[in-house]
Amino acid sequence: MELSKAEYRVAELVARGLSEKEIASELFISPKTVHTHTYNIRKKWSARSAVDVARKFILALDNPKQFFTVVVFLVMQGHIIVTAADLDLRKPPRSISRTTRAGRSGKKNQYQW
């Protein structure tokens, strides 16, 4: 069965790995509408999951190899960014010294940890 234009666009975004909420945000429609479109896509294509939708969408393209080439380059680029030596994704170390109050006398006691 043929998909409508809206369903085709949703299928494309599913193939790109977006969630229903992300698709709704990108298309400026309700998440419920996206859910309905994905349900209709799965029904028309006899797909059981988003993975089936993505696979069938890619295979339905005129040149599916072009899609895979783009995905491979994006994965390589992401790997380079994540593994870059000068990129430090760790949290900065917390300060070691802390000031605490002890007792009810109103006196401040400072402890260095």
Secondary structure, DSSP 8 states (H G I E B T S, - for coil): ----HHHHHHHHHHHTT--HHHHHHHHTS-HHHHHHHHHHHHHHHT-SSHHHHHHHHHHHSS-HHHHHHHHHHHHHHHHHHHT-TT---S-----S-EEEE-SSSS-EEEE--
